[in-house]
Amino acid sequence: MIINLDGKLLPRDSKTIKWETFEVSQNVSNIKIKFDYMPHISEFENHVNLLIYDSMNQFMGRYDRGYENVVVGLDASPAAKKILPLPGTWKLALENHQLFSDISYHIEVEIQTNDKFTYKWHTGELHTHSIHSDGKLTVKELNDFMRSNYLDFFFLTDHSNNTGWQDFEDLGERNIILPGEELNTFKGHILILGNHDFIDWKDITGQVKSPQSIQNEVRISGGLMGIAHPFWIGDPICVGCSWKYNETPFDFDFVEIWNGGNGRRNIESLNLRAIYGWLSALRQGKKVVATSGRDFHDKSGSNWWMKSHFLSRNTKLSEILYAIKNGMIYMSHEQLRGNFDPAPGTEVKSNENQIFNFQVSGYTGGQSFVITKKTVVSLGETSSGEVNLKDLEENDFAVFMMSDKTGIPLIITNPVYFKKGNENYSKIVGHNT
């Protein structure tokens, strides 16, 4: 597939940035980009650079003078990232350093596909602690324990610390750890996933940073930011654990709606408050992603927590962050597993009605529901079915939930989103393995 992007620049565009965009599908293995502009030389030299950013706004490469082309992907060229390209909207930044004449530019984007890259459900954990904060296990012991519990990956989120990262390289091929932090601020705990550098919640003088300032640093560092256990017991029992900032817990990339740190104790008043607060935020138009975390400190901790399942092509950091950012996640207790069509995180073009399919394995009984912007569709005690969602609004959504006889959730999905239009969308289909 070839995409051609053409445009013009004038001398007054000097010292400005112009953006071009193109779409990348789910089965792309390489993106080859050719860039040229004319004239290169007038009385003085025109100088334009081209930088490439993926759908997560991460830098992917730079087109410099002397290159015939730049390839981002598995067959990466010099000056480009060797990575499986993420789907979504990519951006090209034309950095117009100096223009001495009118110029015309041409960008050719060749999309190379490979159908062997399929999406599967992977099980991971987003909230753990080692001896580098208040956990009981070394990084190696934590890694071995998570592997023995059949997790495909987990994030190490020690309290306001990343010194545990230096132990990753000692694990060799058995390493399933990804980098993260949990910031213990005075007014709440902030989870950071996938950052490349240490993030602090105060500056070098001790001045407290705003949540927005912290989030900007997280994004520059390549990570995502969310709020841990927002309604947990706070001071003086759990110092700083309860969210007290002016911003709501639902104003960031994700929010932890289920925390397993205290087992079943206070579930109704804490985790359920987070779940229904998140559903309320969705109904107000916020697209915040729901996550769960065991908040692991030692092996004696409770098993009563929701495991998270992520729809991705592999368990590399970029793939998992993409799944989190786009809500391609569902959470389940015990051995329950689900398949959903459309999958969580999918954006569907639909008219007023839409078919939603679900199938839950390991089912032992429970009430099933589909929650939309204005309705709750009760499906009774069933582990599979097809639901015709009627009278959908613009920017509507559907969340699947299954609960036990006491009302405790057993499965929660992130939303499928609906936009008005003909039903033709590129589905991401996940397979349990």
N, C-alpha and C positions, 0 to 999 in steps of 0.2 A: 504494500500500500504506500502510495506517494502522496504527500501533502505539500502543496506549494504556497508559500507566503511571500507576497510582494508588497513593497511600499516605497515611499519617498521620504527623504529628509532634506531640510533646508538649513542654511547657515544659522538661522535663529534657534535651531534645535540643539546647538552646541551646549555642552554641559548639562544635558538632560538625559533621562532614561525613557526609552519607548519599549512597550511590552507587546509581544506576540504570544499566542497560546495555541495549543493543539491537544487533541484527545488521544489517550493511550488506553487500549483495551486490556483485558485480563491475561491474554496469552502471548504477550510481547516478550521477545528474548533480547532484541537489540534495537536501538534507535540510532540511525545514521543521519547526521545533519551536515549539509553543505551550505556554505554561506559566502556570498560575494556581493560587492557593491561597486558601482561605477559613477563617476571616475574615482580611481584611487588617488590620482594626482591632479591637482589644478596648479595654481601658482605655488601653493604649499600643499602638504599632504593631508588628505582627509583621514581621520582616525576614528574608527568604530570597532568596538569589541562586542562579542556575543557570549553571554553566560547562560547556562542551562540550569533550570530548577525543576524538580519533580513535583508530583501532586501533594507532597508533604512539605513543600517549600524548602527542600534540602538541595544544596548545591550539587550538581551532577557533572559539571565540566565547563571548559572554556574554549571557545573557538579563537585561535590566535592566527596572526598572519603567518603564512608559510604552510598552513595545514591544508590538505586537500579536502578532508572531512574530519568530523569528530564522531566517534561511536560510543554511546553509553549503553552498557549491557554486559552480557556474558563474554562477548568478544571485544571488550573495551579497547579503544585506541589510547595513545598518550593524551594526557590532559583531560581524561574523562574517568568516571567511576565504573569499576567492574562490579556490577550489581544486577540482579533481576529487576527490570524496570517495574515500578508500581503503576497500577492503572489509575486513571483519572486525568485531570487537566494539568498539563505541563506548561511551563512558562519560559519564554526566551527574553532575556533583557538585552536590548541594544544600548550599550553605553556609548553615547555620542560625545567623545572627548573633545574633538574639534572638527568642525565642518567649514571648509572654505568655499564650497560650491554646492549647488543642488546635486543630490545623488539619488540614485535608484538602487534598491537592494532586492536580492532574491534569496530566499531560504527554502531549501528542499529538505523535507523530513521524510525519510524512508523508514516505515514501520515493518520490522521483521518479526514474524510470529512463530511460535512453536507450541503445538497442542499438548505436549507432554506435561506441561506445568498445570496440574489440577489443584483445586482447593479442597482441603480436608480439615476436619475438626481436630484441633490440637488442644490438649489440656495443660493449663499453666496456672501459676500462682503469682500474684502481684505484690504481696506484702509479707516480707520475712525479715528476721533479725539474726545476726550472728554474734560472736564474742566481740566484734568490733563496735557493738553498742551494748544492749542489755539481753542479747540472746545467749543461750547456753552452749551452742555448738560452734565449732570452728567452721570456716567456709567449706572445707573439704567434707566435714561431717554433715553439714547442711545439704551440700550437693548430693552426697550419697543417699541421704534420707529421702530427698525429693525424688531421686531416680528410683528408689525402692518402692515409692508410692505411685509409680507409673506416671509421673509428670513429664511432659516433654520439655518444659523450660520453667524457670522462675526468675523473678527479679530480687536482687539483694537490696533491701531498703533500710539499711541501718539508720539510726536516729542521727540526723545532722552530721553524717560522716560517710566518706567513701573509701577509707583506708582498706576495707575488705576487698576492693577491686584488685589490689596488688597480688592477691592470692589466686586469681582466676587462672593465670598462665600455668600454675603448678598442677592443674587438674587434667591437662592434656585433652584427649578426645572425649573424656567422660564429662567434660564441662557442659552443663546445661544452664548456666547462670547468665543473666543479663544485668546490666548496671542500673542502679537507681538509688534513691535516698528517701527518707521520711524526715521532713523538717519539723522539729519541735519548736514552734513559735509560742509566744505567750497567749495567743488567741486561737490556736487550732493547729492540727497536724496536717501538713501538706505532703502528698505523695508525688514524687518525681520519678518518671520512668524513662530510661533510655538516654539520660544526659551523658555527655562526654567529659564534663568537668564538674568539680565540686561546686554546688550552689549553696550560698548562705542566705539566711533570711534577715541579715543585718549587714551594714556596710563596715568598712575598716575602722570607723570611729565608734561603732556600736549603735548607730542610728538604725531603727527598725525600718525595713523596706515595706512598701505596699505590696499586696498580692499581685497587682498588675505588673509592678516592676519585677517581681520574682518570676512571673510567667514569661515576661519578655526575655529574661536571662535563660530560662529553660528552653524556650524556642530557639534562641541563638545556639544553645548547646545541643540542639537536636532532639530534645525530649518532649514529653507531654506532662501536664500538671493537673492533678486532681486533689480532692479533699478526702481524707481518711476519717472514718467513723464520726461524721459531723455532729451527731446528737448523743455522743457517748457521755458518760458521767464526767464532769469537769472538776475544777478545783474544789476542795483540796484533795479529793480522792484520786483523781487522775489529772495531774497538773497539765493544763493547756490542751487537754484532749478534746474538749467541746469547741465547736466553731463559733467564734465571737466577733468576727470581722463584719464590717458593714455590707460587704458583698455576700451574696448567698452562697451556700455550698454548690449550687447548681449553675454557677457562672463561669465554670472552667471546662477543661477538656473532658473530665470524667469525675464521677463521684462514687465513693464506696458505699453502696446501699446495703451491703451485708458484711459484717465484721465478725469473725469467729473467735476473737480473742477471749471472750468471757463465756463461751459455750452458750447454753440456753438461758443463762441468767439475764434477766432484763431484756430478752428478745423483743417482747411486745412493745415496750416503750422506747427502744433504741433502734434496732434494725428496721422494724416495721415503720417507725416514724420516717426513717430515711427512704424506704421504698415508696411510701405514699407521698412524701414530699417530692420525690423525683417524678412520680406520675403527674402530680399537680404542675410541676415545672414544664413537663412535656405538653400538657394541655394549655399552658400559657405561651407556647411557641418556642421554648428553649430546646436546643438539640444537644443536651448533655448526655454523655454515655454513662451507663450504669456498669459498675464493676463490683466484684466481691474480693475479700481478702481474708486469709486465715489469721493474719497478724501473728505469724509463727515465731515463737521464742524457744520452745523446747519440745521434746517428744511427748511429754505428758499432757500437752494441750488438748483441748477438746476436739473431737472429730466433727462436731456439729457446726459445719460451715459449708457454704456453697462453693463448689469447685467451678472454675471458669473455663469455658471452652471457646476457642478462637478459630475463626475461619481464615486460613492462610495457606499459601503454597508450601511454606517451610517454616522453620522456627528461628530464622535469622532475625536480628533486632529490627531491621527496617520493615519486615513483613508483619511482625507482631505489633509494632507501633502503628502501622497502617490499619490493622484490624481493630485496635483499640480506638484510634481516632475516628474511625467510620462506624463504630458500634457493631462490628461483626462478631458479636459475643452473645452467648447465653450462659446462664448459671444454673447449676443443679446440685441437689443433695445426693449422697450415697452413690449408687451405681446407675442412676438415671441418665439416659442419653436421649437426645432429641434430634430430629431432622425436620426442617421447616422450609416451606416453599410458599412465598418468597423467603429468602434467608434474611436473618437480622442484618441490618445495615444497608439493605437494598433500597434503592429509590425506584418506585414503580410509577410509570405513567398509566393512569387508569381513569375511566369514567366514574360514575357514581357507585358502581358495584365492583367487587374484587374477590376472587376465590383465594382463600388462605388454607394451606394444608399443613397438618402436623402429625408426627408419629413419635411416641415416647417409648423407648425400650427400658426394661427393668421396672416397669410399672407395677405397683402393689396397691393402688387405690388412691384416689384423690380427685378433687373437683378441678375442672379445667375452665379457663376463661380467656376471652380475647377482649382487650381493652383498647378502645379508640378514643378520639378526641372528645366525644360526647357520650359514648355508650359503653356498657359492659355486657358482652355476649356470654351468657352462662351456657356451657356445653355439657354439664353434668359429669358423672364419673365415666370418663372415657380416656383411652390412651392414644387414639388416632382419630382422624376425621377430616372433613372438608367443610369449611365455613364460608358462606357467602356474605361478605361484609357489604351492607347496603348503605346508601345515602352518605357516602364518604364526601368530606369537604376538601377544598383546596388545602394542601399542606397537612392533611390528616396523617394518622399513624395507626399501627396495630402492634400491641404487645401481647405475647402469649404468656399466661401464668397458670401454673398448677399448684394447688395447696392441699395439705393433708386435712384430716377431719377437724383439727383444732384451728385451722386457718393459717398455719405456718407455711410459707411458700416452699415448694419443692423444686420448681423450675420457673425461671423468669428469663425472657428474652429481651434483648434490646429491640427498639422499634424497627418495623418496616415503614418507610415513608411513602406517601402517595401524592402525586401531582396530577392535575387534570390533563387529559390527553388520551390519544389512542394507546392501547396496551401493546407497546413494543419496547421492551427494555432488555438489556443484556444481563441475564440472571447469573449470579454467582451461586453455584450449587455445591454444597459441602457433603462429604461422605465420611461417615464414622468408620474408623479402622480398628 
